[in-house]
Amino acid sequence: MSSSDIFIGETIGTAVLILLGGGVCAAVTLKASKARNAGWLAIAFGWGFAVMTAVYISGPVSGAHLNPAVTVALAIKNGDWADVPTYVAGQLLGAMIGAALVWVAYYGQFRAHLTDREVVGGPGAQATAVKAVEAQEKGAGPVLGIFSTGPEIRNAVQNLATEIVGTIVLILAVLTQGLNDEGNGLGVLGGLVTALVVVSIGLSLGGPTGYAINPARDLGPRIVHALLPLPNKGGSDWSYAWVPVVGPLAGGAIAAGLYNLAFA
């Protein structure tokens, strides 16, 4: 694979991943959405299908890493770091494009949600609704969860550990069951296996932090949230942003080390 193939494939694949994954979060969260309040099952399966779709689109072009933790793990496994910057650059750009496309697709719903007094407060708002908004994570706006993750209980050690553990599970599954014949990315069957693993992680380990398990998936959309002209969008919670970056990278490195120790 050439550098241009890698960059283009990862950009397109990660954009699709975030468009569909962020899209299900928007569908469940925003007022005037037909899927409003569909719940955690919809989110977990939506992200799983997003992974599967993105892998099948970008796999033949770039190997469909779609995640810096996967890229780092494969670099540790194969001992080849030359293409890591190209992969990560494509993933981050793709994540930002995908997040912007979620905003485009749900533009009317974003405006309706963020101008509703029961959501953002202000004169005429119901006291209970305002209290619920005020009880949200400090520093996070009312739609930040559509773009990036945040903890239910803010404890840096626990939050970091949760992201590390979830990513270890993901990367071990990728390295043992998901790779293509060349061993440099996800294969056809691997895309399905990885999608089901992502659903499992979401259902089992997603509750504490929202399971980023992918630095690009969290950081790219968080940047877009900060830049978009959304009314009353609130903060982007930058004080937490390092956790879903450091945790998955550490988890990917640990998983690769475990793989080399136990399976190689």
C-alpha positions as protocol buffer text, in pm:
chain_id: "A"
residue {
  index: 1
  type: MET
  ca { x: 0 y: 0 z: 0 }
}
residue {
  index: 2
  type: SER
  ca { x: 128 y: 344 z: -92 }
}
residue {
  index: 3
  type: SER
  ca { x: 120 y: 639 z: 146 }
}
residue {
  index: 4
  type: SER
  ca { x: -159 y: 798 z: -57 }
}
residue {
  index: 5
  type: ASP
  ca { x: -363 y: 475 z: -42 }
}
residue {
  index: 6
  type: ILE
  ca { x: -319 y: 463 z: 333 }
}
residue {
  index: 7
  type: PHE
  ca { x: -411 y: 827 z: 386 }
}
residue {
  index: 8
  type: ILE
  ca { x: -714 y: 823 z: 157 }
}
residue {
  index: 9
  type: GLY
  ca { x: -841 y: 487 z: 283 }
}
residue {
  index: 10
  type: GLU
  ca { x: -808 y: 582 z: 648 }
}
residue {
  index: 11
  type: THR
  ca { x: -967 y: 923 z: 591 }
}
residue {
  index: 12
  type: ILE
  ca { x: -1270 y: 778 z: 413 }
}
residue {
  index: 13
  type: GLY
  ca { x: -1306 y: 481 z: 646 }
}
residue {
  index: 14
  type: THR
  ca { x: -1278 y: 682 z: 966 }
}
residue {
  index: 15
  type: ALA
  ca { x: -1518 y: 944 z: 830 }
}
residue {
  index: 16
  type: VAL
  ca { x: -1776 y: 670 z: 769 }
}
residue {
  index: 17
  type: LEU
  ca { x: -1709 y: 525 z: 1115 }
}
residue {
  index: 18
  type: ILE
  ca { x: -1775 y: 858 z: 1288 }
}
residue {
  index: 19
  type: LEU
  ca { x: -2065 y: 953 z: 1062 }
}
residue {
  index: 20
  type: LEU
  ca { x: -2253 y: 636 z: 1151 }
}
residue {
  index: 21
  type: GLY
  ca { x: -2132 y: 610 z: 1511 }
}
residue {
  index: 22
  type: GLY
  ca { x: -2184 y: 975 z: 1593 }
}
residue {
  index: 23
  type: GLY
  ca { x: -2506 y: 959 z: 1392 }
}
residue {
  index: 24
  type: VAL
  ca { x: -2661 y: 699 z: 1622 }
}
residue {
  index: 25
  type: CYS
  ca { x: -2564 y: 912 z: 1923 }
}
residue {
  index: 26
  type: ALA
  ca { x: -2732 y: 1212 z: 1761 }
}
residue {
  index: 27
  type: ALA
  ca { x: -3038 y: 1004 z: 1673 }
}
residue {
  index: 28
  type: VAL
  ca { x: -3082 y: 891 z: 2033 }
}
residue {
  index: 29
  type: THR
  ca { x: -3000 y: 1227 z: 2193 }
}
residue {
  index: 30
  type: LEU
  ca { x: -3157 y: 1506 z: 1992 }
}
residue {
  index: 31
  type: LYS
  ca { x: -3512 y: 1635 z: 2011 }
}
residue {
  index: 32
  type: ALA
  ca { x: -3716 y: 1595 z: 1692 }
}
residue {
  index: 33
  type: SER
  ca { x: -3525 y: 1276 z: 1606 }
}
residue {
  index: 34
  type: LYS
  ca { x: -3738 y: 970 z: 1535 }
}
residue {
  index: 35
  type: ALA
  ca { x: -3493 y: 758 z: 1738 }
}
residue {
  index: 36
  type: ARG
  ca { x: -3498 y: 987 z: 2044 }
}
residue {
  index: 37
  type: ASN
  ca { x: -3442 y: 792 z: 2369 }
}
residue {
  index: 38
  type: ALA
  ca { x: -3380 y: 464 z: 2184 }
}
residue {
  index: 39
  type: GLY
  ca { x: -3121 y: 384 z: 2451 }
}
residue {
  index: 40
  type: TRP
  ca { x: -2783 y: 224 z: 2504 }
}
residue {
  index: 41
  type: LEU
  ca { x: -2856 y: -89 z: 2300 }
}
residue {
  index: 42
  type: ALA
  ca { x: -2912 y: 124 z: 1992 }
}
residue {
  index: 43
  type: ILE
  ca { x: -2585 y: 308 z: 2055 }
}
residue {
  index: 44
  type: ALA
  ca { x: -2383 y: -10 z: 2112 }
}
residue {
  index: 45
  type: PHE
  ca { x: -2515 y: -183 z: 1801 }
}
residue {
  index: 46
  type: GLY
  ca { x: -2498 y: 138 z: 1598 }
}
residue {
  index: 47
  type: TRP
  ca { x: -2126 y: 172 z: 1672 }
}
residue {
  index: 48
  type: GLY
  ca { x: -2069 y: -195 z: 1596 }
}
residue {
  index: 49
  type: PHE
  ca { x: -2235 y: -168 z: 1255 }
}
residue {
  index: 50
  type: ALA
  ca { x: -2043 y: 156 z: 1196 }
}
residue {
  index: 51
  type: VAL
  ca { x: -1715 y: -31 z: 1248 }
}
residue {
  index: 52
  type: MET
  ca { x: -1822 y: -312 z: 1014 }
}
residue {
  index: 53
  type: THR
  ca { x: -1927 y: -70 z: 738 }
}
residue {
  index: 54
  type: ALA
  ca { x: -1610 y: 137 z: 766 }
}
residue {
  index: 55
  type: VAL
  ca { x: -1387 y: -172 z: 759 }
}
residue {
  index: 56
  type: TYR
  ca { x: -1553 y: -311 z: 448 }
}
residue {
  index: 57
  type: ILE
  ca { x: -1522 y: 25 z: 269 }
}
residue {
  index: 58
  type: SER
  ca { x: -1161 y: 104 z: 355 }
}
residue {
  index: 59
  type: GLY
  ca { x: -1011 y: -242 z: 407 }
}
residue {
  index: 60
  type: PRO
  ca { x: -910 y: -302 z: 43 }
}
residue {
  index: 61
  type: VAL
  ca { x: -740 y: 39 z: 26 }
}
residue {
  index: 62
  type: SER
  ca { x: -560 y: 90 z: 359 }
}
residue {
  index: 63
  type: GLY
  ca { x: -622 y: -221 z: 569 }
}
residue {
  index: 64
  type: ALA
  ca { x: -886 y: -36 z: 773 }
}
residue {
  index: 65
  type: HIS
  ca { x: -700 y: 40 z: 1093 }
}
residue {
  index: 66
  type: LEU
  ca { x: -940 y: 331 z: 1164 }
}
residue {
  index: 67
  type: ASN
  ca { x: -790 y: 367 z: 1510 }
}
residue {
  index: 68
  type: PRO
  ca { x: -444 y: 485 z: 1624 }
}
residue {
  index: 69
  type: ALA
  ca { x: -448 y: 213 z: 1891 }
}
residue {
  index: 70
  type: VAL
  ca { x: -475 y: -50 z: 1615 }
}
residue {
  index: 71
  type: THR
  ca { x: -200 y: 122 z: 1417 }
}
residue {
  index: 72
  type: VAL
  ca { x: 35 y: 134 z: 1716 }
}
residue {
  index: 73
  type: ALA
  ca { x: -40 y: -228 z: 1807 }
}
residue {
  index: 74
  type: LEU
  ca { x: 36 y: -348 z: 1453 }
}
residue {
  index: 75
  type: ALA
  ca { x: 357 y: -143 z: 1449 }
}
residue {
  index: 76
  type: ILE
  ca { x: 466 y: -313 z: 1773 }
}
residue {
  index: 77
  type: LYS
  ca { x: 364 y: -656 z: 1641 }
}
residue {
  index: 78
  type: ASN
  ca { x: 530 y: -617 z: 1299 }
}
residue {
  index: 79
  type: GLY
  ca { x: 817 y: -388 z: 1399 }
}
residue {
  index: 80
  type: ASP
  ca { x: 734 y: -142 z: 1120 }
}
residue {
  index: 81
  type: TRP
  ca { x: 665 y: 220 z: 1224 }
}
residue {
  index: 82
  type: ALA
  ca { x: 720 y: 391 z: 888 }
}
residue {
  index: 83
  type: ASP
  ca { x: 354 y: 439 z: 800 }
}
residue {
  index: 84
  type: VAL
  ca { x: 224 y: 519 z: 1150 }
}
residue {
  index: 85
  type: PRO
  ca { x: 212 y: 899 z: 1099 }
}
residue {
  index: 86
  type: THR
  ca { x: 24 y: 859 z: 770 }
}
residue {
  index: 87
  type: TYR
  ca { x: -232 y: 627 z: 928 }
}
residue {
  index: 88
  type: VAL
  ca { x: -289 y: 854 z: 1227 }
}
residue {
  index: 89
  type: ALA
  ca { x: -316 y: 1168 z: 1012 }
}
residue {
  index: 90
  type: GLY
  ca { x: -581 y: 1005 z: 793 }
}
residue {
  index: 91
  type: GLN
  ca { x: -770 y: 877 z: 1095 }
}
residue {
  index: 92
  type: LEU
  ca { x: -779 y: 1216 z: 1267 }
}
residue {
  index: 93
  type: LEU
  ca { x: -885 y: 1399 z: 952 }
}
residue {
  index: 94
  type: GLY
  ca { x: -1150 y: 1137 z: 877 }
}
residue {
  index: 95
  type: ALA
  ca { x: -1287 y: 1160 z: 1230 }
}
residue {
  index: 96
  type: MET
  ca { x: -1324 y: 1536 z: 1195 }
}
residue {
  index: 97
  type: ILE
  ca { x: -1496 y: 1503 z: 857 }
}
residue {
  index: 98
  type: GLY
  ca { x: -1734 y: 1240 z: 993 }
}
residue {
  index: 99
  type: ALA
  ca { x: -1826 y: 1456 z: 1292 }
}
residue {
  index: 100
  type: ALA
  ca { x: -1895 y: 1754 z: 1065 }
}
residue {
  index: 101
  type: LEU
  ca { x: -2119 y: 1534 z: 850 }
}
residue {
  index: 102
  type: VAL
  ca { x: -2320 y: 1435 z: 1158 }
}
residue {
  index: 103
  type: TRP
  ca { x: -2383 y: 1805 z: 1217 }
}
residue {
  index: 104
  type: VAL
  ca { x: -2494 y: 1848 z: 854 }
}
residue {
  index: 105
  type: ALA
  ca { x: -2727 y: 1547 z: 867 }
}
residue {
  index: 106
  type: TYR
  ca { x: -2887 y: 1656 z: 1194 }
}
residue {
  index: 107
  type: TYR
  ca { x: -2860 y: 2033 z: 1146 }
}
residue {
  index: 108
  type: GLY
  ca { x: -3227 y: 2106 z: 1220 }
}
residue {
  index: 109
  type: GLN
  ca { x: -3230 y: 1873 z: 1519 }
}
residue {
  index: 110
  type: PHE
  ca { x: -2919 y: 2037 z: 1666 }
}
residue {
  index: 111
  type: ARG
  ca { x: -3080 y: 2380 z: 1640 }
}
residue {
  index: 112
  type: ALA
  ca { x: -3410 y: 2262 z: 1785 }
}
residue {
  index: 113
  type: HIS
  ca { x: -3233 y: 2086 z: 2072 }
}
residue {
  index: 114
  type: LEU
  ca { x: -2996 y: 2368 z: 2158 }
}
residue {
  index: 115
  type: THR
  ca { x: -3260 y: 2641 z: 2147 }
}
residue {
  index: 116
  type: ASP
  ca { x: -3506 y: 2449 z: 2365 }
}
residue {
  index: 117
  type: ARG
  ca { x: -3530 y: 2619 z: 2704 }
}
residue {
  index: 118
  type: GLU
  ca { x: -3587 y: 2287 z: 2877 }
}
residue {
  index: 119
  type: VAL
  ca { x: -3246 y: 2175 z: 2749 }
}
residue {
  index: 120
  type: VAL
  ca { x: -3034 y: 2488 z: 2784 }
}
residue {
  index: 121
  type: GLY
  ca { x: -3222 y: 2668 z: 3062 }
}
residue {
  index: 122
  type: GLY
  ca { x: -3326 y: 3031 z: 3071 }
}
residue {
  index: 123
  type: PRO
  ca { x: -3656 y: 3212 z: 3133 }
}
residue {
  index: 124
  type: GLY
  ca { x: -3954 y: 2981 z: 3116 }
}
residue {
  index: 125
  type: ALA
  ca { x: -3754 y: 2661 z: 3154 }
}
residue {
  index: 126
  type: GLN
  ca { x: -3883 y: 2389 z: 3380 }
}
residue {
  index: 127
  type: ALA
  ca { x: -3691 y: 2376 z: 3706 }
}
residue {
  index: 128
  type: THR
  ca { x: -3640 y: 1999 z: 3689 }
}
residue {
  index: 129
  type: ALA
  ca { x: -3500 y: 2014 z: 3339 }
}
residue {
  index: 130
  type: VAL
  ca { x: -3259 y: 2292 z: 3428 }
}
residue {
  index: 131
  type: LYS
  ca { x: -3142 y: 2097 z: 3730 }
}
residue {
  index: 132
  type: ALA
  ca { x: -3080 y: 1793 z: 3510 }
}
residue {
  index: 133
  type: VAL
  ca { x: -2868 y: 1999 z: 3272 }
}
residue {
  index: 134
  type: GLU
  ca { x: -2673 y: 2153 z: 3560 }
}
residue {
  index: 135
  type: ALA
  ca { x: -2601 y: 1804 z: 3691 }
}
residue {
  index: 136
  type: GLN
  ca { x: -2420 y: 1703 z: 3373 }
}
residue {
  index: 137
  type: GLU
  ca { x: -2048 y: 1649 z: 3374 }
}
residue {
  index: 138
  type: LYS
  ca { x: -1868 y: 1969 z: 3460 }
}
residue {
  index: 139
  type: GLY
  ca { x: -1725 y: 2128 z: 3150 }
}
residue {
  index: 140
  type: ALA
  ca { x: -1940 y: 1927 z: 2907 }
}
residue {
  index: 141
  type: GLY
  ca { x: -2210 y: 2089 z: 2696 }
}
residue {
  index: 142
  type: PRO
  ca { x: -2555 y: 1938 z: 2636 }
}
residue {
  index: 143
  type: VAL
  ca { x: -2460 y: 1774 z: 2303 }
}
residue {
  index: 144
  type: LEU
  ca { x: -2092 y: 1693 z: 2362 }
}
residue {
  index: 145
  type: GLY
  ca { x: -2179 y: 1324 z: 2403 }
}
residue {
  index: 146
  type: ILE
  ca { x: -2274 y: 1311 z: 2036 }
}
residue {
  index: 147
  type: PHE
  ca { x: -1919 y: 1404 z: 1943 }
}
residue {
  index: 148
  type: SER
  ca { x: -1697 y: 1258 z: 2215 }
}
residue {
  index: 149
  type: THR
  ca { x: -1699 y: 1058 z: 2536 }
}
residue {
  index: 150
  type: GLY
  ca { x: -1718 y: 1153 z: 2902 }
}
residue {
  index: 151
  type: PRO
  ca { x: -1721 y: 969 z: 3235 }
}
residue {
  index: 152
  type: GLU
  ca { x: -2024 y: 911 z: 3452 }
}
residue {
  index: 153
  type: ILE
  ca { x: -1798 y: 932 z: 3758 }
}
residue {
  index: 154
  type: ARG
  ca { x: -1494 y: 1154 z: 3711 }
}
residue {
  index: 155
  type: ASN
  ca { x: -1201 y: 963 z: 3853 }
}
residue {
  index: 156
  type: ALA
  ca { x: -894 y: 988 z: 3634 }
}
residue {
  index: 157
  type: VAL
  ca { x: -739 y: 660 z: 3748 }
}
residue {
  index: 158
  type: GLN
  ca { x: -1058 y: 460 z: 3704 }
}
residue {
  index: 159
  type: ASN
  ca { x: -1148 y: 632 z: 3376 }
}
residue {
  index: 160
  type: LEU
  ca { x: -801 y: 564 z: 3237 }
}
residue {
  index: 161
  type: ALA
  ca { x: -811 y: 202 z: 3353 }
}
residue {
  index: 162
  type: THR
  ca { x: -1153 y: 150 z: 3191 }
}
residue {
  index: 163
  type: GLU
  ca { x: -1026 y: 278 z: 2857 }
}
residue {
  index: 164
  type: ILE
  ca { x: -710 y: 69 z: 2881 }
}
residue {
  index: 165
  type: VAL
  ca { x: -899 y: -252 z: 2963 }
}
residue {
  index: 166
  type: GLY
  ca { x: -1157 y: -200 z: 2688 }
}
residue {
  index: 167
  type: THR
  ca { x: -889 y: -131 z: 2430 }
}
residue {
  index: 168
  type: ILE
  ca { x: -688 y: -437 z: 2533 }
}
residue {
  index: 169
  type: VAL
  ca { x: -993 y: -653 z: 2461 }
}
residue {
  index: 170
  type: LEU
  ca { x: -1046 y: -485 z: 2124 }
}
residue {
  index: 171
  type: ILE
  ca { x: -683 y: -510 z: 2012 }
}
residue {
  index: 172
  type: LEU
  ca { x: -637 y: -870 z: 2125 }
}
residue {
  index: 173
  type: ALA
  ca { x: -946 y: -962 z: 1922 }
}
residue {
  index: 174
  type: VAL
  ca { x: -809 y: -776 z: 1619 }
}
residue {
  index: 175
  type: LEU
  ca { x: -463 y: -935 z: 1644 }
}
residue {
  index: 176
  type: THR
  ca { x: -589 y: -1289 z: 1703 }
}
residue {
  index: 177
  type: GLN
  ca { x: -899 y: -1301 z: 1481 }
}
residue {
  index: 178
  type: GLY
  ca { x: -930 y: -988 z: 1271 }
}
residue {
  index: 179
  type: LEU
  ca { x: -623 y: -953 z: 1049 }
}
residue {
  index: 180
  type: ASN
  ca { x: -605 y: -1000 z: 673 }
}
residue {
  index: 181
  type: ASP
  ca { x: -369 y: -1247 z: 509 }
}
residue {
  index: 182
  type: GLU
  ca { x: -88 y: -989 z: 498 }
}
residue {
  index: 183
  type: GLY
  ca { x: -126 y: -913 z: 868 }
}
residue {
  index: 184
  type: ASN
  ca { x: -125 y: -538 z: 811 }
}
residue {
  index: 185
  type: GLY
  ca { x: -493 y: -460 z: 862 }
}
residue {
  index: 186
  type: LEU
  ca { x: -841 y: -601 z: 900 }
}
residue {
  index: 187
  type: GLY
  ca { x: -976 y: -868 z: 669 }
}
residue {
  index: 188
  type: VAL
  ca { x: -1331 y: -940 z: 551 }
}
residue {
  index: 189
  type: LEU
  ca { x: -1415 y: -1181 z: 831 }
}
residue {
  index: 190
  type: GLY
  ca { x: -1212 y: -967 z: 1068 }
}
residue {
  index: 191
  type: GLY
  ca { x: -1441 y: -673 z: 1004 }
}
residue {
  index: 192
  type: LEU
  ca { x: -1740 y: -871 z: 1127 }
}
residue {
  index: 193
  type: VAL
  ca { x: -1553 y: -1011 z: 1427 }
}
residue {
  index: 194
  type: THR
  ca { x: -1427 y: -667 z: 1525 }
}
residue {
  index: 195
  type: ALA
  ca { x: -1774 y: -515 z: 1490 }
}
residue {
  index: 196
  type: LEU
  ca { x: -1921 y: -775 z: 1725 }
}
residue {
  index: 197
  type: VAL
  ca { x: -1637 y: -720 z: 1972 }
}
residue {
  index: 198
  type: VAL
  ca { x: -1709 y: -346 z: 1969 }
}
residue {
  index: 199
  type: VAL
  ca { x: -2075 y: -419 z: 2047 }
}
residue {
  index: 200
  type: SER
  ca { x: -1966 y: -645 z: 2332 }
}
residue {
  index: 201
  type: ILE
  ca { x: -1731 y: -383 z: 2474 }
}
residue {
  index: 202
  type: GLY
  ca { x: -2004 y: -121 z: 2452 }
}
residue {
  index: 203
  type: LEU
  ca { x: -2255 y: -338 z: 2637 }
}
residue {
  index: 204
  type: SER
  ca { x: -2013 y: -469 z: 2899 }
}
residue {
  index: 205
  type: LEU
  ca { x: -1754 y: -194 z: 2951 }
}
residue {
  index: 206
  type: GLY
  ca { x: -1908 y: 115 z: 2796 }
}
residue {
  index: 207
  type: GLY
  ca { x: -2104 y: 234 z: 3097 }
}
residue {
  index: 208
  type: PRO
  ca { x: -1829 y: 412 z: 3296 }
}
residue {
  index: 209
  type: THR
  ca { x: -1675 y: 629 z: 3020 }
}
residue {
  index: 210
  type: GLY
  ca { x: -1868 y: 577 z: 2696 }
}
residue {
  index: 211
  type: TYR
  ca { x: -1589 y: 353 z: 2559 }
}
residue {
  index: 212
  type: ALA
  ca { x: -1381 y: 569 z: 2328 }
}
residue {
  index: 213
  type: ILE
  ca { x: -1124 y: 286 z: 2275 }
}
residue {
  index: 214
  type: ASN
  ca { x: -999 y: 498 z: 1984 }
}
residue {
  index: 215
  type: PRO
  ca { x: -807 y: 827 z: 2022 }
}
residue {
  index: 216
  type: ALA
  ca { x: -909 y: 960 z: 1680 }
}
residue {
  index: 217
  type: ARG
  ca { x: -1274 y: 877 z: 1739 }
}
residue {
  index: 218
  type: ASP
  ca { x: -1273 y: 1101 z: 2048 }
}
residue {
  index: 219
  type: LEU
  ca { x: -1025 y: 1377 z: 1970 }
}
residue {
  index: 220
  type: GLY
  ca { x: -1130 y: 1456 z: 1613 }
}
residue {
  index: 221
  type: PRO
  ca { x: -1501 y: 1506 z: 1692 }
}
residue {
  index: 222
  type: ARG
  ca { x: -1415 y: 1697 z: 2012 }
}
residue {
  index: 223
  type: ILE
  ca { x: -1218 y: 1944 z: 1800 }
}
residue {
  index: 224
  type: VAL
  ca { x: -1515 y: 1974 z: 1563 }
}
residue {
  index: 225
  type: HIS
  ca { x: -1751 y: 2033 z: 1858 }
}
residue {
  index: 226
  type: ALA
  ca { x: -1526 y: 2318 z: 1971 }
}
residue {
  index: 227
  type: LEU
  ca { x: -1525 y: 2473 z: 1622 }
}
residue {
  index: 228
  type: LEU
  ca { x: -1885 y: 2432 z: 1508 }
}
residue {
  index: 229
  type: PRO
  ca { x: -2120 y: 2732 z: 1532 }
}
residue {
  index: 230
  type: LEU
  ca { x: -2371 y: 2551 z: 1753 }
}
residue {
  index: 231
  type: PRO
  ca { x: -2587 y: 2777 z: 1972 }
}
residue {
  index: 232
  type: ASN
  ca { x: -2564 y: 2711 z: 2345 }
}
residue {
  index: 233
  type: LYS
  ca { x: -2339 y: 2411 z: 2282 }
}
residue {
  index: 234
  type: GLY
  ca { x: -2147 y: 2450 z: 2609 }
}
residue {
  index: 235
  type: GLY
  ca { x: -1791 y: 2337 z: 2672 }
}
residue {
  index: 236
  type: SER
  ca { x: -1587 y: 2065 z: 2504 }
}
residue {
  index: 237
  type: ASP
  ca { x: -1451 y: 1929 z: 2835 }
}
residue {
  index: 238
  type: TRP
  ca { x: -1083 y: 1957 z: 2741 }
}
residue {
  index: 239
  type: SER
  ca { x: -978 y: 1869 z: 3096 }
}
residue {
  index: 240
  type: TYR
  ca { x: -1092 y: 1510 z: 3027 }
}
residue {
  index: 241
  type: ALA
  ca { x: -978 y: 1489 z: 2664 }
}
residue {
  index: 242
  type: TRP
  ca { x: -640 y: 1329 z: 2745 }
}
residue {
  index: 243
  type: VAL
  ca { x: -800 y: 1016 z: 2895 }
}
residue {
  index: 244
  type: PRO
  ca { x: -957 y: 879 z: 2573 }
}
residue {
  index: 245
  type: VAL
  ca { x: -629 y: 946 z: 2394 }
}
residue {
  index: 246
  type: VAL
  ca { x: -376 y: 808 z: 2642 }
}
residue {
  index: 247
  type: GLY
  ca { x: -592 y: 516 z: 2760 }
}
residue {
  index: 248
  type: PRO
  ca { x: -648 y: 354 z: 2419 }
}
residue {
  index: 249
  type: LEU
  ca { x: -287 y: 408 z: 2310 }
}
residue {
  index: 250
  type: ALA
  ca { x: -164 y: 244 z: 2630 }
}
residue {
  index: 251
  type: GLY
  ca { x: -417 y: -37 z: 2591 }
}
residue {
  index: 252
  type: GLY
  ca { x: -310 y: -98 z: 2232 }
}
residue {
  index: 253
  type: ALA
  ca { x: 57 y: -116 z: 2331 }
}
residue {
  index: 254
  type: ILE
  ca { x: -15 y: -353 z: 2620 }
}
residue {
  index: 255
  type: ALA
  ca { x: -230 y: -576 z: 2399 }
}
residue {
  index: 256
  type: ALA
  ca { x: 44 y: -594 z: 2136 }
}
residue {
  index: 257
  type: GLY
  ca { x: 296 y: -688 z: 2403 }
}
residue {
  index: 258
  type: LEU
  ca { x: 65 y: -960 z: 2534 }
}
residue {
  index: 259
  type: TYR
  ca { x: 14 y: -1088 z: 2180 }
}
residue {
  index: 260
  type: ASN
  ca { x: 386 y: -1108 z: 2112 }
}
residue {
  index: 261
  type: LEU
  ca { x: 438 y: -1283 z: 2443 }
}
residue {
  index: 262
  type: ALA
  ca { x: 153 y: -1534 z: 2424 }
}
residue {
  index: 263
  type: PHE
  ca { x: 59 y: -1582 z: 2059 }
}
residue {
  index: 264
  type: ALA
  ca { x: 354 y: -1492 z: 1836 }
}
